[in-house]
Amino acid sequence: MALPTHLLSDLLTIVLLDLVLAGDNAIVIALAARSLPQHLQKQAVFWGTFGAVTVRIVLTVLVVYLLELPGLMLAGGLLLLPIAWKLLKPDHDDAPDITPTANFWSAIRTIVLADALMGLDNVLAIAGAAKGHTGLVVAGLLISIPLVVWGSTLILKLIERFPVIVYAGAAAIAWTAGRMISHETLWLDWFDSHGWMKHVLEVGLIIVICGGRWLLNRRTRNSARAT
């Protein structure tokens, strides 16, 4: 049975939104899985995507109520910052007694938590496009899953050749955190009337996270060489 024209149009809109937003998912999944043994990376990509999509569906259904909570966007943005900081930690800094299995589940937790936080403001667009049709939300996300998996796998391969991509990914997460903080309803009107401050906040957070972590990583390397 064919879908009514308006439902098909809404579904296509949701799929397009999901594809645009899939970049966030792919970056987080790739960064979290990069330190795993290669045989666990594919599993982390699959289960991380599954968990992230599940959380995204739940958030989209609840978004109308969630986004009315004061301080939610601020809390989400602040919680993203330590995640971006942690993802820039060099692999060799991990304790030697941490098993691949422990790292695997840690990566899954990071993927699901980061995607949930980054998706708080993004799902508003999806919820609006769905017009109350939860089935369209689920269908759109399921259709976009292959792209998320493919994108994550591609980014993992690029990271192996160009490690600097890790910093680009962390910068994207820090930028998202800044966007969420500036969208907090408690001061949204002020940021709207001082639009340039949004960019100052976003760039400032990128410098603090990426620049600060780079300096710390370099100091750690120099200390290790000196001993």
N, C-alpha and C positions, 0 to 999 in steps of 0.2 A: 504493500500500500504506500503510495507516494505521500511525502510530507506536504502539508499545506504550504503555499508559496511564502507566507509571512514567517512560518517556522523555519523553513529552509534558509531564508534570508538571515534570520536571527542566528541560526547555527553557523552559517558561513562567517558572520561577523565575529562570533565567539571563537571559532577556529583561527581566524586571522589574528585576533587579540592574543590567543594562546601562543601562536607562533612568534609573535613579536616579543612576548614576555618570556618565551622559552630560553632566551639568551641568559637571563638571570639564573634559571635552573641549571643550565649546562655549565656555567662558570663555577657555581658553588659545588656541583657534583664533581667536576674535574679537579678542582683544588683540593677537596676533601679526600679524594681517592688517589691522588698522585703518589702518596708515600706508601701505598699498599703494594705487596708483591703483585706481579702482573696477573697471576692466576686469580687473585681476589678482586682486581680492579673491575672486571666485567660484572661480577656479582654485586659489587658496591654500586656501580652505575645503575643496574637493574633495580635492586631493592631500594636504593636511594630515590630513584625516580618514582617507584611505586609509592613509597611513603610520602614523598613530597606532593604527588598528585592527590593522594587521599586527603592530606591535610588541606590542600588547596580547594578541594571540593567542599569540605566542611566549612572552611573559612568563607567561601563564596555564599554558602547557604546562610551563614550567620552574620555576614558582613554588615548588613543594615543595622543590626543591633550592636555589633562590636565597635563600629566606628563612631558610635554616639558616646562611648565611654571616654571621659576626659583623661588625658595623659597617656592614652594607649599608643598613639603614634610616637610620642616622646620615648616611652619605655621601649618600644620596638626598635627605634633608631639607636638608642643607647646600647641595647643588647647586641646589636649587629656589630658594633665597633670591636669588642673583644674577639668576636668570631673572625673578623678580617685580620686582626693582629695575630691570632693563633695560626691562621692559615699560611702566614708568611714565616712561620718558624721552620728553620732548616731541618731536614730529615734527620741529620746526624745528632740533633739535640735531643731526640727522643731517648728515654731511658732504655738500656739494653735488655731489661727483663720484661719489656712489654711485648706480648706475643702478637703475631699477625692477626689472630682472631680478635684480640682485644682492640687492636687498631681498626679492624673491620667494623666492629660495632660502634666504636667511637666515631668513625667516618660517617656511618649511617645516621647517628644522632646529630652530628654537625649539619649534614645535608638537610634533614627534615626540619631542624630548628631554624637554620638560616633561611630556608625557603619559606617557612611559615611567616617569619618576621618580614622578609622582603616582599611577601605577597599581600601584606595587609592593605597597602594602598592600591596595588595592582588589581586585586579582585573586585574592587569597586566598579571598575569599567566592565568587567565580565558580568557582574551581578546586574548592572544596568542593562547590558545587552540581552541578558537572558529574560528580562521582564517577568520574573517569577517562575520560569520554567526550569526547575532543577534538573530535569532530564537533559535539557540542552547543555547545561553546564558540564554534566558528566560526559556526554557524548563529545563535546568539544575538546575536553581535556584528554579523553582517550585517543582521539584522532591525532592529537599533538604529541603523544608519548614517543612515537618513533623518532621524531625530530630531536626531542630532548636527549634520548639515548645516543643518537648519531652525533649530535653536537658535543655531548660530553666526551665521547670516544675520540672525536677529532681534536678537541682541546687538549686531552691527555697526550695525544701524539705530538701536538705542537709544543707542549710544555717540555717534553723530552728533548726537543731540538732547540727550543728558545725559552730557557728558564725565566727570562724577564717577564713572560706572559703571566706568571704568578702574581707579580706586582700589579699588572694591568687588571687582573681579576679582583685582587684585594681593593684596588682603587674604585672599581665598579661597585663593590659592596659598601665601601666608605661613602661614596657618592649617594647611594641609595639611602644610607643612614641619615645623611644630611638632608635629603629630600623629605624623608619621613618626619624628621624633627621640625623642619620648617612648615610642614603641613599640619602640625599639631593644632587642634582647634583652640587651645588656650591662647595662642598668639598668631593665629593664621592671618587675621586682619592686619597686624603690624607688618608681617612679612610681605603681604600683598601690596601694602603701600610703600614698602622699601624693597622692591624686587631684587635690587642688586645684592642685598644682604643674603639672599638665598644662595647665590653663587659664591659669596665670600665664605659662607658656612661650609658648603660642599667642598670647595677647594682646600679650605683650612683642614678639614677632617682627612682629606686624602694626603695632605702633606704630613700631618701628625702621624697617621697610621703607617703609610708607606715609607716616609722619610725617617720617622722614629725607629721603625723596625729594621730598616736598612742599616742605620747607624749601630743599633744594638747587635745585629748579626755580624757586622764587620768587627766590632769590638770583641765579640765572642770568638771569632776566627783568629784574630790577632793574639788573644790571650791563650788560645789553644796552641798556636805555633810557638809562643814563648815558653811554654811548659815542656 
